[in-house]
Amino acid sequence: MKIILDHLTKKFVSIHNKKEIVTAVNDFNFEIPDGVLIGLLGPSGCGKSTTLNLICGLENPTEGRIFFGENDITDLPPESRGVGMVFQNYALYPHMSVKANIMFPLENLKGDKKLSKAEIEERALKAAKVVEIDELMERKPSELSGGQQQRVAIARALVKTPNVLLLDEPLSNLDARLRLQTREQIRRIQKETKITTVFVTHDQEEAMSISDLIVVMNKGVLQQMGKPQEVYNNPKNLFVAKFLGTPAINVFDGKIKDGYLYIGENKIRKAQADDQDVYVAIRPEGFIVSEKGVLECEFDRVETTGRDTSIISHNPNCISDDDIRTIVDADEKIIVNDNKIRFDLKDHKTYIFSKTDEKVMNV
Amino acid sequence: MSNKNNLKGWLYLLPALVFIGIFMVYPLIDVFVYSFEEGYNFASQTYNGVGLFNYSYVLHDPYFIQALKNTFILVIITVPLSTGIALLISLALNSLNRFKDLFQTIFFLPYVTNTLAVGLVFMILFKKSAYSDGLINLLLNSVGISSIDFIEGPYWAKMFVLCFYTIWVVLPFKILILTSALASVNKDFYKVAKVDGTSRIRTFFRITLPMISPSLFYLIITGFIGAFKAYSDVVALFGTDLNSAGMNTIVGYVYDMLYGNSGGYPSFASAAALILFAIVLTITVINLIVSRRKVYYQ
C-alpha cells in the first residue's frame, strides 16, 4: 500500500523549556510507493522517529494529512491503521513465550474479525516461519539472541498482515556481524511479503545497503529523497554529501575566480560561474595519485585496512577534518615528492556547494 | 592470601555478628527454650518440668483465642484491601501529567507521621462521648445515622476503625513501591500494545500486572508479616488494656503475658510468640509457592 505524507508538520512543546516550540517534522511532502523498502535516514534528533510515530498513529500531526492508498488515516487510532511496528529494543513481552508474544496481537481482535484459537496458532506459526524462528516458539525472549529477538518482534508485527511495516532503528542493538545478517533477513522478508516497509536509522551504510529508496532528513526538514546510489552520487546539498558515505566526504574551502575553481592556490578545473567563495567536496574514492595532479597535499601516511588502501594527507583548506582521507587502488603507485603528494580529481566525485545556501552548484 | 582475606572479612563482620548474636540469636533460642519450660518462675529462675503445657494453656486461653481472631481478621481485611487501593492510587498517579509530584507528596505524608500521634487523631475523629461526638459521627448524623462509639462501642465498629487506620498507615509505603514499579515498566511495551489494538484492561492484566508482580508480591509478603505483628496501632487507638477492650492482637497478648497486669509469664509469652512464628512461616511459605507460579522475575 502506498503512503502519502501531505504537508505533514509536527510541533512539540520543548520538555526543557515549556515556552519553546520544537518543530520535529517540518512540512513533509512525499509519496512512498507501494511495496518498497524505504529508509528514513538522518542524525539523531532529526525527526525521523517522530515521522514513524506519525505514520503509525502514536503521535498526531500538528498539520497535514497522511494517506494509506486513497484513504485518509490521519484521524484513525493506531490499531485501525493496519500497521505493524518494531521498536529499537524490540519490546518483546519478557514474561511470555515467543509463541504468546506473536499470538498477542491476534488475540486482541474483536467482533467479526475475532479468530478461533486454532486459526491464531496457525497464523502465528506462519509468521514465525517467515522469519525462521518456528523452532523457538516455546522459549522466553531472554533465552534468545539479539537477532532472534529482533525476528520475533518482526513476526509479531507481521502476524496481523499489516498494510505497512514500520521499523525503528531495527539493527542498532545488534553487533556488527549480526547486523549484516539481520539486514539481509529484513530485506528478504520484505521482498517475500511485499509489505510497504518504512525503517528509521542513523546508519547511512545500513540504509544504503537495503533500501529501495532513502529519505535523508535533517532538523525536521527533508533534504533529499531517491534511490540510495543516486542520492550518493548526486547530493543536493552539503549536508547530504557529508552525511552519506564512509569514510566521510572531504570538504575544502574553495573559490571560483575568472571561470576556474581553486582550492587555495591549486587551480582544479574550469567552472562557469560568478566569482565567489564555495565549498568543494570530494569523495575519498575521487582522488587519483598523479605526479602532475591538480591538488597538492602534505603526505602523512598510508593505511591499509583489509582490501582498502587509504592515503592520509593534509591541506590547510580542508575544513571537514584534519585528515584528508583518500581511498586508492591497492596497486596504484603512491608518488611522494619532498613530503608532498599530488592528486587528480574525478569530476563526478567532486561537488561544488554554494557558501550562501549550501546547495549544489552544477558548474 | 585467600585465608588472610577470609580472616579480614570475618573481622569486619564481627561487630555486626556480636550484636546480632546477643540481641537476636540468643533471645530466639531463649524464647524457644522458655516455651517448653513448665511453671517457670521469674524470680527464682526455676521450673517444674519440660513439656507442651505452655502451648496447651495459651491455646485454651480465651484472651489468646480473641487475639488470634482479631489478628486474622485484621490480616485478611487489610492486606488485600491496602494493596489493592495502593495499586489503584499508583495507577492513577502514574497516568497523571500535572500535579503528579504534589499528589505523590500528599499520599506519602502519613509515612513520616508518628503512629501514636496518628492513632490519637483517629481516636478523636471516631470518638463518641457523653458530651461530644467526633467528626465522623457528626458526618454520620448529617446523613441521618445515629452516633456510633467506634472506640468503646460494638466489636465491628472497633474492628472497622482498626482496619481503616491500618490501611491508611500502610498505604504510603505501598504507593511508593508501586509507583516506582509502574514507572520502571518500559513505555515501549505500551506503545506496542497500543499499535496492536490491545484494550486497556487487557494491557493491564497481561502486561502491567506481570511486569510489576515482583513488587506486588514483595508488598503482599511484607504486608502479611506486618499485619500479623500489629500492636502499636492497636494501643494507639484503644489504650493498653486491650484484653478488656476485646481488641488484643497476638503480639499484644505476648506483651501482656510478659509485662501486663497479668504479666510475669515468660513461658506463656514464649509459647504464644512461637505460635505466631509458625503462622507467619506457614503463610510466607504458601506465598512463596504461589509466587513461583505467578510472579515474573526479569
Chai-1 contact restraints between the chains, C-beta under 6 A:
chainA,res_idxA,chainB,res_idxB,connection_type,confidence,min_distance_angstrom,max_distance_angstrom,comment,restraint_id
A,C56,B,V195,contact,1.0,0.0,6.0,A-B,restraint_1
A,L58,B,K191,contact,1.0,0.0,6.0,A-B,restraint_2
A,P78,B,K194,contact,1.0,0.0,6.0,A-B,restraint_3
A,P78,B,V195,contact,1.0,0.0,6.0,A-B,restraint_4
A,E79,B,G197,contact,1.0,0.0,6.0,A-B,restraint_5
A,M85,B,V195,contact,1.0,0.0,6.0,A-B,restraint_6
A,F87,B,D188,contact,1.0,0.0,6.0,A-B,restraint_7
A,A91,B,D188,contact,1.0,0.0,6.0,A-B,restraint_8
A,A91,B,F189,contact,1.0,0.0,6.0,A-B,restraint_9
A,A91,B,V192,contact,1.0,0.0,6.0,A-B,restraint_10
A,H95,B,P210,contact,1.0,0.0,6.0,A-B,restraint_11
A,H95,B,Y296,contact,1.0,0.0,6.0,A-B,restraint_12
A,P105,B,D196,contact,1.0,0.0,6.0,A-B,restraint_13
A,N108,B,D196,contact,1.0,0.0,6.0,A-B,restraint_14
A,N108,B,G197,contact,1.0,0.0,6.0,A-B,restraint_15
A,N108,B,T198,contact,1.0,0.0,6.0,A-B,restraint_16
